[in-house]
Amino acid sequence: MKKIDVKTKKLFELEETIAKELFERYTYPWEVFKDLGSFIEELGATLPDTEYLKIGKNIWVHRSVKIMPTIALAGPLIICKDASVRSCAFFRGNVIIGEGAVAGNSCEFKNAILFNKAQVPHFSYVGDSIIGYKAHLGASAITSNLKSDKSDVVLHLEDAELETGLRKFGAMVGDEAEIGCGSILNPGTVIGKNTTVYPLSSVRGCVSKSSIYKSEDNIVTKSKKKPSISRL
């Protein structure tokens, strides 16, 4: 991937998040983390109470969302219309769950944004990460957000070394990407739109859009399906 490929608008359709205004302030998606908490509180204060239930100081949950007794909520937090929040989900603050998105059973979310219809259904950790529109994390997929030496994350791109200035940086998962079960997305991972990652992968670095990641040394471009020919 090149520097241009990791820009926000190359990875995400901004019409598919309530945080569109926040993303439009910056060039790269991870830059939103510096303002995410304050943005949620400012936006939450404008949400109509006929649609959103306010819980405590800074948690807003759409009234279409079932709040189960086994989940844990910490703000700032917005959970949007028709989201599915399953048993034992844990929200640690600075989180937006988009419309129709899935925050699954025993999943943990911290400093994270799920775009509309993103799915994180089972046993995952999503920290300091963004999951795009209709992207899916298979069971037990993890976004690892801290390097073992605790240094800042740097993206090693084809045409640049891009310093993020962040010590904690999980993954940017583009729209409609599919992350296989049990995969680890190491700190600073960027997955392009419509890319598939095989189960049990350990991904480090940036994977171009419309790719199939089988291993670090085996990444192929998805082939375009030929149109079917009808025979009478």
N, C-alpha and C positions, 0 to 999 in steps of 0.2 A: 504494500500500500504506500501511496505517496502522501505528502502533507495535505494536499487538497482532499484526499479521500477520507480523512478523519474529521473533517469539518461537520458540524451539526447537521446541516441540510443534506449532506451526502449519506448520512446514516439513518435519519429519522424524518418522518412526515409530521411536521409540527401541528398540522390541523388535528392530529390524533392525540393531543394532550391538553389538559387544562392549564399546563404550565407553558404554553406557547410563548407568552409575553416574556417569561424569564429566559427561555432559550434564545429568543431574538436579541437579547442584550449582548450575546457573546458569540465568538467565532467557533469555539470548540465546546462540545457538550459537557465535559467535566468541569468547565469553568462555572457552571451553575451552582455547584456545591457551596461556594462561598456565600451565596445569598439564599440558599434553599429554605432554611428555617424562617427567615424574616419574610420571604415571599409567601410561604404557606400561611403565616399569621395574617399578613395583609390581605391575601386573597380570601382566606376563610372568613374574615370579618365582613366581606361583601356578599357571601353566599346567602341566599334567601332561607330563612328558617322554616318556610313551608316545604322546602326540599331537603334541607340538611339539618340533622340533629347535632347540636353542639354539646360536646361532653367535656366538662372541666374547662380549663383555660384556653386550650388551643388544639382541640380535636374536633373535626367536622366529618360526620358520616352521613352519606345520603340515606334517606329514609327507606329506600328500596333494598338496602343491604341488611341482611340478618346478622345481628351481633350475638355471637354465641358466648355462653358463659365461660368457655375455656380459653378464649383469646386474651392477649395482654396488649393494652394500648398505652403508648406514650407519645405525647406531641412534641413538636408540631406535626400534625397528620391530617391529610384529607383522603377519604375513601369515596370514590365517585359512584355514580348511578350504576346499578345492576352489577357491581363487582361481587365476586364470590369470595367470601372470607371463611376459610374452613377451620376445623378444630385445631386448637393449640397454636394458631398463628401468633407471632410475637412481633410487635411493631415498636421499635426503640426510638422513634423520633426522626424528624426531617424526612418524611416519607409521603409520597403521593401514589395512590393506587388508582389507575385510570378506569374509565367506564368499561364495564364488561370484563375487566381483568380478573385473574384468579390469583389470590394469595392463599396458598395451599396449607394443608395440614402440617403442623410442626415446622413451618418455614419461618425464618427470621429475616426481618427487613430493617435496615438502618441506613440513613442518608442515601435514599434510593428513590428512583422514579420508575414506575411501570406505566408505559403508554397504554392507551385503550386496547383492550382485548389481548394484552400480554398475558402469558400463562406461566405461573410458577407453582405447580400443583402439589408437590410432595417433597418434604425433607430437605429443602435447600436453604442456603444462606446467601442473601443478596445485600451486600454492604458497599457503600460508596460506588454504586453502579447504576446504570440506566438500561432498562430492558424495553426494546422498541415495540412498535405496533405489531400485534399478532405474533411476536416472537414467543418462543416456547423453551423453557428449561425442563429437561427430563428429570425424573426422580433423582434426588440426591446430587444434582448439579450444584456446584459451589463457585461463587465469585470470591477468590482469595484477594484480600485488599491490603495486605501489608507484607513488604519484602522481609526476608529473614534478617537482613542487615539494617532494617529500619530506615534506609535511605529513601530520598524522593524518587518517584517513578519518572523514568524517561522513556519516551516512545522512540524506538529505533526504526525509522522509516527508510524507504528506498532513497529519498532525496534530502533527508534531514534527521537530526537528532532533536526531538521536540521535548523540551523540559516542561513538565506539568506543574512543578512547584508543589506537588501534593505528596505527602508521605503515605497517605491512605488513598488508594485508587484501585477499585475492583475491575469491572469490565464495562465496556460500552458494547451492547449487543443490538445490532441493527434490526430494522423492521423485518419481520417474517423469517428471522433466523431460527434455526432449530438446533438446540444443544442437547446432545445425547445424554442418557442416564449416566450418573456417576462421573461426569466430566468435571475437571478442575480448570477454571479460567484464572490463570495466574495474574498477579498485579500488573496493570497496564495493558491488559488484553483488549483488543478492538476487533469485533466481528462484523463484517460488512453485511449489507442487506441480503436476504435470501440465501444465506450460507448455512450449510449443514455441517455439524461437528459430530463425528462418530462417538458412540458411547465409550466411556472409560478413557477419554482423551485427556491429556494434560497440555493445555494450550498456552503458549507464551508468545506475546507479540501481536501482530496485526494480520488478519486474514481477509483477503479481498472479497468483495461482494460476489454472490452467485458462485461460490466455491464449495467443494466438498473436502473437509479436513479429515483425513484418515490417520495421519501422523505428521510430525514436524517435517519429515522428508517426503511426504506423500500428500500433496494438496493439488487437487485437480479442478478445472473449471467445469461447471455444470453445462452439459450440452443442451441446446435448444431442441425441444421435441418437434419432430416433423409433423405437419398437419396431416390428419388422417384423410385417406382417400375413400370416398364412398363408392361402392360398386353396386350397380343396379342389376 
